[in-house]
Amino acid sequence: DGGITQSPKYLFRKEGQNVTLSCEQNLNHDAMYWYRQDPGQGLRLIYYSQIVNDFQKGDIAEGYSVSREKKESFPLTVTSAQKNPTAFYLCASNQKRTFTYGYTFGSGTRLTVV
Amino acid sequence: AQKVTQAQTEISVVEKEDVTLDCVYETRDTTYYLFWYKQPPSGELVFLIRRNSFDEQNEISGRYSWNFQKSTSSFNFTITASQVVDSAVYFCALSGEAAGNKLTFGGGTRVLVKP
């Protein structure tokens, strides 16, 4: 079945460490997105990519980095510069300029700083 | 800029009651899309409905119904005869060309259905 796979489901990070969250899709979607969700709040866009080897900052990109070397993959690195990284991270994808079903979302990664 | 406001942060009802979730949006686009997503405790967002700005017909799908009113920039969602399985966080979202077709989410409304 087609879908988005995020891993790991839970991740613990020590202060000062970089960590990378994985997002893989087999939907042949052009565009991929990373959102952050804090408790009791909505989703905020971190980074997005509409084509391989190209990506743009979203609303809260500081302290994060991404790459898009393959169409299927859009990993997110949470760097030590991100002062408050504890949150739930959701990856999404969609066929560029096709909004029949909006975005398809992964099941998320819950990151905790210890 | 586009914005979505869900004024209700949490709604608690008893099973079989109806519940209406409000969504108000702002956009400069003439062509835009509105969405509702459900987020169960597992965390994944589940697509419920898409509505484009030219289609103001209300829609019903089983116990779910949506009321789109362009004049008031609202896209409200009603669950009829609620069930415990409806307990989740519900997000309204907006997409339009001015924002590069990116989705902007409201803050979400947590619905708790008690047996």
Interface residues (C-beta under 8 A of the other chain):
Chain A: Y33 Y35 G40 Q41 G42 L43 R44 L45 Y48 G58 F88 L90 A92 K96 R97 F99 T100 Y101 G102 Y103 T104 F105 G106 S107 G108 R110
Chain B: V4 Q6 T9 Y33 F35 Y37 S42 G43 E44 L45 F47 R50 N52 F91 A93 S95 N101 K102 L103 F105 G106 G107 G108 R110
